[in-house]
Amino acid sequence: LGMRHNGVMAADAHAGVPPDWVRGVTRLAVLTGAGISTDSGIPDFRGPSGLWTKNPAAEKLSTYQAYMADPELRRRSWQTRLEHPAWDAEPNPAHLALAELAGSPIDTYVITQNIDGLHQRAGTPPDRVIELHGTMTGVVCTGCGDRTPMADTLARVRAGEDDPPCARCGAILKSATIMFGEMLEPGVFDRALAA
């Protein structure tokens, strides 16, 4: 089992021999956060160049109660989603290394606070990625719970719907991410503990 560094497989001193840290490891759980995706061009939230550090008012876009109560905030939120850097981001060597581990004999789970889907795009099987804070690749209706792809809703926004309602029941749509003021999805924390 090699590890990637700058996109290149690192050769072990003895070809075919796993590195020492891997010997005897049968299960592995890895917790990732914003730092793993910054090398893919996705800024973190609270770091020196973080989204909320540079614009403290932007944090309000991620607060459930404010989002539900303020149509203007929802309109700004949909515009912000259109421009999110994650749409153009590519998995970096860290994502690729974790995908390699997930494809090895080691029973590997990635528990992530990230919403960008880069672990899955790197090749980690979706059932091995536990997204604590949901995903930006989906949309959920706050009324009926219907889930649809984010790409479909963003196409509606590009076509002129500034705050698109649920096509099924007409209620408010939101990203399938966990906002401030919301509980984690049922069972996600239990899956993370089990991993």
C-alpha positions, 0 to 999 in steps of 0.5 A: 500500500503506497501513499500519494504525495503531490499526486505521485505514489510514494515508493516504499523502501521494499516494493510491495511491503506496506509501511510500518504504520499499516501493519496489523491495522484491519479497521480505520476511521478517518475524521476530516474537516475543512482543512482537507479541501482547502488544497482543492480551492475550497476556503474554510469558514473560520481560518484567516482567509475563511468565508466567515472571517472575511464576511461575518454576515455570511454565516447568517446564510447557514442559520436555519431559522434566518433562512426559513424566515427571510426570503431575501436571505434565501435568494442570496443563498441560492446565488451564493450556491451558484458561485460556490468554488466546490463545483469546480474543485477537484479531489487533491492528493489527500482525498486520493490517498483516503480513497486508496485506503478505502480500496485496500483490505483495511476496512476504512470509513471516512467521517467528514464534516465537509459537504463538498463530495470530494471524498466520493469523487476521489473514489471512496465508495459512498457507503464508506463516507459518513457526511456529518453535515450533509451534502451540498450536492442535494436539495431537501424540501422543508415541507414534504422532505422530498430530495432532489439533485442540487444541479436541478434546482440550480438550473431553475435558479439560472433560469430565473427562479430566485427562490425556487419552491418544492415542485412537489408541495410548494414549500421552501427548499434548502441545501441538503446540508445541516445548518446552524439550528438543525439537528444532524440527520437521524442515525448519522452520529450512530454510524460515525460512532460505529465506524 
